[in-house]
Amino acid sequence: MVDRRLARPDDRRHGDLRERARQRAAGPLERRRRRDRQGGGPVTAALEIDDLWVEAGDPDDPLVLVRGVSLTVAAASVVGLVGESGSGKTVTCMASLGLAGRGVRITGGSVRAQGIELVGADERTLMRVRGGVVGTVFQDPLSSLNPLQRIGDQIAEAVMLHHGGRRRSHHARVVELLAKVGVPAPEQRARAYPHELSGGLRQRVAIAMALANDPALLVADEPTTALDVTVQAQVLDVIRSATRDEARSALIVTHDLGLVAEVADRVAVMYAGQIVEEGPVASVFQDPQHPYTRGLLASRPVLAAGRRRLGAMVGRPPLPGSWPAGCAFAPRCPVATGACGEAPPIRTSDQGWSRCWHPGSGETTATSRAEEGAA
Ligand SMILES: Nc1ncnc2c1ncn2[C@@H]1O[C@H](COP(=O)(O)OP(=O)(O)OP(=O)(O)O)[C@@H](O)[C@H]1O
């Protein structure tokens, strides 16, 4: 049974009305996405990460940070990427968008955003994709805002980067974006500097900037973590309407499984630089296959019960460079056996898969990684 925090609200009652409203409001890009989703045209995944390997440090003695991550964010769908601190979520996203820090490099694999290959792409292509095809939102909104420039001018410049024109010619779009993300009195707020806004408003502004060019994909790294709880819920609403209501795809990195349950269609669970389970949110949360996923779900705070409960997961995740051979989770796993010293097989179940020797109940089809040709 999934608790209330993880339950998805039933919004079917208002579905027809909403759909009509969406169609009225839809611009050409939205209409194209909607048509693609309904099978009326070609369907290109918003993001396809295929066997991504990322390293840092001395190339002769590299520190592997991400090993063979494959992840697809389908058109108009939202994927949550979860896992404990240090599992490689941020490195995966940043490296995928060509934003990995100095000394961090992709050593294998492919990343396509709306079909455009990003691995090995020149800076011009990456610039065209970032902000155009992909909008990014980070935990700290100040990292994407210039403290010395009015927020309206910053959003206008984000539009100018991809559409040209002059700042003033984008004023109406700036006000529209600020209103869309729920900034009150958007005309006046457009003239404010970042330090004049609360943390929640700054994050709304950062989201408005990310949406400036109507990107097909939003990549958000811990978008609500730095905010207090009531503001988190408001920013979550903004993300929900920017994705579900506008048929936009998103990859959302978070520790917050409640957030994933609220906004995501699928969830990928990361541990020690690998994805260990992936599937539809409802089935992964109701019937997790990987013991690590079960541990994460058991460890989440239970706010409804009026207290925080920390579950049974023992120990800490291993650091890059000290990942155990075979299953990296084995030393912490309550069901580990001798078999776990070998690389676990990938087992598919209920539209998803897990990488485990002893997956949870449910029908499984075992295919070893070797059999799959290191899929
Ligand atoms: N440039 C780097 N050089 C060496 N190690 C790095 C570098 N960048 C990241 N790492 C390490 O890679 C691991 C994964 O980091 P990452 O930030 O992706 O984790 P995360 O899952 O996003 O965690 P969090 O939830 O805390 O953000 C961490 O152990 C981090 O210290």
The ligand as a Tripos MOL2 file, in Angstrom:
@<TRIPOS>MOLECULE
LIG
   31    33     1     0     0
SMALL
NO_CHARGES

@<TRIPOS>ATOM
      1 N1         34.8790   16.9100  -10.3160 N.pl3     1 LIG1
      2 C1         34.7780   15.8570   -9.5100 C.ar      1 LIG1
      3 N2         35.8800   15.2020   -9.1440 N.ar      1 LIG1
      4 C2         35.8050   14.1300   -8.3210 C.ar      1 LIG1
      5 N3         34.6590   13.6490   -7.8100 N.ar      1 LIG1
      6 C3         33.5380   14.2800   -8.1510 C.ar      1 LIG1
      7 C4         33.5300   15.4210   -9.0130 C.ar      1 LIG1
      8 N4         32.2410   15.8220   -9.1730 N.ar      1 LIG1
      9 C5         31.4830   14.9800   -8.4200 C.ar      1 LIG1
     10 N5         32.2620   14.0740   -7.8170 N.ar      1 LIG1
     11 C6         31.8020   12.9850   -6.9440 C.3       1 LIG1
     12 O1         30.8790   12.1950   -7.6730 O.3       1 LIG1
     13 C7         29.9130   11.6430   -6.7750 C.3       1 LIG1
     14 C8         28.5380   11.9060   -7.3310 C.3       1 LIG1
     15 O2         28.2390   13.2780   -7.1730 O.3       1 LIG1
     16 P1         26.8120   13.8680   -7.5270 P.3       1 LIG1
     17 O3         26.8480   15.3250   -7.1830 O.co2     1 LIG1
     18 O4         26.4380   13.5070   -8.9120 O.co2     1 LIG1
     19 O5         25.8890   13.0930   -6.5220 O.3       1 LIG1
     20 P2         24.3370   13.2730   -6.3050 P.3       1 LIG1
     21 O6         23.7370   11.9160   -6.4140 O.co2     1 LIG1
     22 O7         23.8010   14.3200   -7.2100 O.co2     1 LIG1
     23 O8         24.3140   13.7530   -4.8060 O.3       1 LIG1
     24 P3         23.5090   14.9710   -4.1350 P.3       1 LIG1
     25 O9         22.1300   14.4460   -3.9890 O.co2     1 LIG1
     26 O10        24.1980   15.1880   -2.8430 O.co2     1 LIG1
     27 O11        23.6110   16.1410   -5.0650 O.co2     1 LIG1
     28 C9         30.1640   12.3110   -5.4190 C.3       1 LIG1
     29 O12        30.8590   11.3770   -4.6060 O.3       1 LIG1
     30 C10        31.0130   13.4980   -5.7390 C.3       1 LIG1
     31 O13        31.8920   13.8060   -4.6860 O.3       1 LIG1
@<TRIPOS>BOND
     1     1     2 1
     2     2     3 ar
     3     2     7 ar
     4     3     4 ar
     5     4     5 ar
     6     5     6 ar
     7     6     7 ar
     8     6    10 ar
     9     7     8 ar
    10     8     9 ar
    11     9    10 ar
    12    10    11 1
    13    11    12 1
    14    11    30 1
    15    12    13 1
    16    13    14 1
    17    13    28 1
    18    14    15 1
    19    15    16 1
    20    16    17 2
    21    16    18 1
    22    16    19 1
    23    19    20 1
    24    20    21 2
    25    20    22 1
    26    20    23 1
    27    23    24 1
    28    24    25 2
    29    24    26 1
    30    24    27 1
    31    28    29 1
    32    28    30 1
    33    30    31 1
@<TRIPOS>SUBSTRUCTURE
     1 LIG1         1 GROUP 0 **** ****
